Amino acid sequence: SKADLGTVYSGWDALLLLIPGGRYVTAGKTYEYVATGLPIMSAHAADHGANSVLDGYPLWVPPTEELRADLLAQSFVKTAKLALEASDEMRAGAAAFGRRFDRRILLRPAVQALADSVAASDLTEGAAR
C-alpha cells in the first residue's frame, strides 16, 4: 500500500525507474522514488517527463540516449557504485532534494486545512442551534 512504501523502499539499496511515456508524462512513481533519497537509475525514453523531476537529484543516473543493453549495463554499474560509494553529503543532499516530494509533507497542509474547515463548520453549526 502507499502507506508502506517508505518502509519497503528503506530496505533497498537503489531503485530502477522503468516507466513508459514520453516528454510530457511523469509517473507518480518518479516522485515516490525521489522522496527516498536512494540512488535512482532511469531506464526510459531519453526525453521523458520524469527528467524534469529528477534533474538536480544528486544520486540520479539519467537515461541513456538509446535503450540498448550495453548502455543500460553501464548505467547499472554506475547505479551500483552510487549505492556503494555515495558520500554522506551526497546522501544528505538526495534526502533534502527528495523531501520536497514526501507524501506526508505534501499532504499535511491539505489535511490541516480540511480539519480546520470541519472544526469551523462544527462551531458555526453549534452557534446556530
Phi, psi and chi 1 to 4 in degrees:
 res  aa     phi    psi   chi1   chi2   chi3   chi4
   1 SER       -  161.3   73.7      -      -      -
   2 LYS   -57.6  -35.2  -65.4  -83.5 -174.0 -160.6
   3 ALA   -66.2  -24.0      -      -      -      -
   4 ASP   -96.3   -2.0  -64.0  -29.4      -      -
   5 LEU   -58.8  -43.5  -74.9  176.9      -      -
   6 GLY   -58.8  -42.1      -      -      -      -
   7 THR   -66.6  -43.6  -58.0      -      -      -
   8 VAL   -63.3  -50.8  171.1      -      -      -
   9 TYR   -64.7  -31.4  -69.0  151.1      -      -
  10 SER   -64.9  -16.8   69.9      -      -      -
  11 GLY   -89.9    1.8      -      -      -      -
  12 TRP  -105.9  161.1  -63.8   -6.0      -      -
  13 ASP   -97.1  -30.5  -62.4  -44.1      -      -
  14 ALA  -158.7  166.8      -      -      -      -
  15 LEU  -128.1  145.7  -58.2  164.6      -      -
  16 LEU  -110.7  117.1  171.9   62.6      -      -
  17 LEU   -95.4   96.3 -174.5   61.0      -      -
  18 LEU  -117.4   95.6  178.6   61.7      -      -
  19 ILE  -136.2  147.7   50.2  178.1      -      -
  20 PRO   -78.9  175.7   28.9  -32.8      -      -
  21 GLY   119.9 -165.5      -      -      -      -
  22 GLY  -154.1 -153.6      -      -      -      -
  23 ARG   -53.6  -36.1 -179.6  176.6  -59.4  179.2
  24 TYR  -108.1   19.3  -56.0  106.8      -      -
  25 VAL  -114.9  127.2  177.9      -      -      -
  26 THR  -132.0  113.2  -57.3      -      -      -
  27 ALA   -78.8  149.5      -      -      -      -
  28 GLY   -57.3  -29.3      -      -      -      -
  29 LYS   -57.3  -34.6 -175.2   72.8   55.6 -159.1
  30 THR   -59.2  -46.4  -52.2      -      -      -
  31 TYR   -66.5  -40.7  -63.1   96.1      -      -
  32 GLU   -59.7  -44.5  -67.8  170.5    4.2      -
  33 TYR   -64.6  -46.2  -82.7   21.9      -      -
  34 VAL   -61.5  -34.6  171.1      -      -      -
  35 ALA   -67.6  -13.7      -      -      -      -
  36 THR   -78.8  -28.3   67.8      -      -      -
  37 GLY    77.9   10.7      -      -      -      -
  38 LEU   -92.1  159.7  -67.8  170.3      -      -
  39 PRO   -59.8  139.8  -24.5   34.1      -      -
  40 ILE  -128.3  126.4  -58.8  168.4      -      -
  41 MET  -104.4  125.5  175.5 -173.1  154.1      -
  42 SER   -92.1  126.3  -77.6      -      -      -
  43 ALA  -128.4   75.0      -      -      -      -
  44 HIS  -151.3 -179.4   49.6   69.1      -      -
  45 ALA   -53.9  141.2      -      -      -      -
  46 ALA   -62.4  -27.5      -      -      -      -
  47 ASP  -101.9   30.6   68.1  -16.3      -      -
  48 HIS   -71.9  147.1 -160.1  -75.6      -      -
  49 GLY   -61.9  -23.0      -      -      -      -
  50 ALA   -60.7  -27.0      -      -      -      -
  51 ASN   -58.6  -34.7  -64.6   -9.8      -      -
  52 SER   -68.4  -28.7   63.5      -      -      -
  53 VAL   -78.6  -41.5  175.6      -      -      -
  54 LEU   -81.5  -18.0  -70.1  158.1      -      -
  55 ASP   -56.1  121.5 -172.8   37.4      -      -
  56 GLY    97.8   -9.2      -      -      -      -
  57 TYR   -71.3  121.0 -174.6   72.4      -      -
  58 PRO   -68.7  -15.3   13.8  -18.5      -      -
  59 LEU  -115.4   33.6  -61.3  178.0      -      -
  60 TRP  -101.5  133.9  179.8   40.9      -      -
  61 VAL  -106.3  104.4  176.8      -      -      -
  62 PRO   -62.7  164.6  -18.3   29.8      -      -
  63 PRO   -66.9  152.4   24.4  -31.5      -      -
  64 THR   -78.8  161.2   56.6      -      -      -
  65 GLU   -64.1  -31.7  -74.3  -59.7  -43.0      -
  66 GLU  -132.6  147.7  -63.6  176.8   53.5      -
  67 LEU   -86.9   72.2  -66.3  174.2      -      -
  68 ARG  -107.3  148.8  -66.7 -169.6  -16.0 -126.3
  69 ALA   -57.2  -43.6      -      -      -      -
  70 ASP   -65.6  -39.2   60.5  -36.0      -      -
  71 LEU   -71.7  -39.1  -63.7  176.0      -      -
  72 LEU   -65.4  -37.2  -69.5  170.7      -      -
  73 ALA   -60.9  -42.0      -      -      -      -
  74 GLN   -61.9  -39.6  -68.3  172.2   16.0      -
  75 SER   -66.2  -39.0  -69.2      -      -      -
  76 PHE   -61.2  -41.3  -86.7  109.0      -      -
  77 VAL   -63.9  -45.3  169.5      -      -      -
  78 LYS   -59.7  -42.3  -71.4  177.4 -172.4  175.2
  79 THR   -65.5  -42.7  -55.2      -      -      -
  80 ALA   -61.7  -40.4      -      -      -      -
  81 LYS   -64.1  -41.0  -75.7 -176.3  178.0 -176.7
  82 LEU   -61.9  -42.5  -81.2  176.4      -      -
  83 ALA   -62.0  -35.5      -      -      -      -
  84 LEU   -88.6  -32.7  -67.1  170.9      -      -
  85 GLU  -116.7   -2.7  -58.9  171.6   -0.1      -
  86 ALA   -59.2  134.7      -      -      -      -
  87 SER   -72.9  164.3   67.5      -      -      -
  88 ASP   -60.1  -35.9  -70.3  -17.6      -      -
  89 GLU   -63.8  -43.0  -84.1 -175.1  -13.4      -
  90 MET   -64.3  -41.9  -71.7  175.8   74.2      -
  91 ARG   -66.4  -40.0  -69.1 -178.3 -174.4  -80.4
  92 ALA   -64.9  -40.2      -      -      -      -
  93 GLY   -63.9  -40.8      -      -      -      -
  94 ALA   -65.7  -41.9      -      -      -      -
  95 ALA   -63.9  -42.3      -      -      -      -
  96 ALA   -64.6  -44.3      -      -      -      -
  97 PHE   -58.7  -43.8 -174.3   98.8      -      -
  98 GLY   -71.9  -25.2      -      -      -      -
  99 ARG   -59.1  -24.2  -84.7 -167.3  -74.0  -78.9
 100 ARG   -62.2  -20.1  -58.4 -177.2  -39.9 -175.5
 101 PHE  -114.6    8.9  -56.7  105.0      -      -
 102 ASP   -67.4  123.7 -176.7  -66.9      -      -
 103 ARG   -55.4  -43.1 -175.5  179.5  -51.5  -83.0
 104 ARG   -64.4  -41.5  -68.1  163.9  -62.1 -176.3
 105 ILE   -68.0  -42.2  -67.8  170.3      -      -
 106 LEU   -65.9  -36.7  -69.6  173.1      -      -
 107 LEU   -84.7  -21.4  -69.0  176.7      -      -
 108 ARG   -52.6  -49.3 -169.8  173.2  -65.8  134.1
 109 PRO   -62.1  -38.6  -20.8   30.7      -      -
 110 ALA   -67.3  -41.5      -      -      -      -
 111 VAL   -65.1  -41.8  169.7      -      -      -
 112 GLN   -64.6  -41.7 -173.8   61.4   52.6      -
 113 ALA   -62.9  -40.1      -      -      -      -
 114 LEU   -65.4  -44.6  179.3   60.3      -      -
 115 ALA   -61.8  -42.2      -      -      -      -
 116 ASP   -63.6  -40.1  -67.7  -13.4      -      -
 117 SER   -64.1  -43.4  174.4      -      -      -
 118 VAL   -65.3  -43.4  168.4      -      -      -
 119 ALA   -62.2  -43.4      -      -      -      -
 120 ALA   -63.9  -39.8      -      -      -      -
 121 SER   -64.0  -42.4  175.5      -      -      -
 122 ASP   -61.7  -39.9  -73.2  -12.1      -      -
 123 LEU   -67.3  -41.0  -69.4  173.9      -      -
 124 THR   -66.0  -44.2  -56.6      -      -      -
 125 GLU   -64.8  -39.0  -72.5  178.2   16.5      -
 126 GLY   -64.8  -37.0      -      -      -      -
 127 ALA   -72.1  -29.3      -      -      -      -
 128 ALA   -75.1  -18.9      -      -      -      -
 129 ARG   -76.7      -  -70.8 -175.6 -167.0  155.1
